[in-house]
Amino acid sequence: MREYLRKWYTYLPGKLPGNKGFDAVLVKYGPTGEIDDIVILESKFTSNGKASLSWLPQTKEHLGMWQMSKDWRDWNIVNLVASTNPSLRQTGLLLQTNYQKITPRINVLDVSGSSIVNDWNKITPPR
């Protein structure tokens, strides 16, 4: 995430109660305030160089889905918009309005919390 902040991205809250939602939502604004890019970032930790995304089994709220899949992202955006927290709701509305500008990224971290060679695509996001 630090790499994005150094590139003038702005952090927005995206973590829902119960450790749900997005680890980070990062927005890059253009010179006139328009949104140039949105990164939804999920972080995974590893001690052996391997990391994987989670499968979320079916619940009364959703069918089963892979973390970072389009269905998972859409489900989290809907929950952000429905949040009673104004900051989370604002993030959700921004994501809905600028959906085509979203890029999913997965950050793999070692046990010290450092990105493994900043390999944003070590895990390919599901479709």
Buried (B, 14 or more C-beta within 10 A) or exposed (E): BEEBEEEEBEEBBBBBEEEBBBBBBBBBEEEEEEBEBBBBBBBBEBEEEEBEBEEBEEEEEBEEBBBBBBBBBBBBBBBBBEBEEEEBBBBBEBBEEBEEBBEBBBBBBBEEEEBBEEEBEBBEBBE
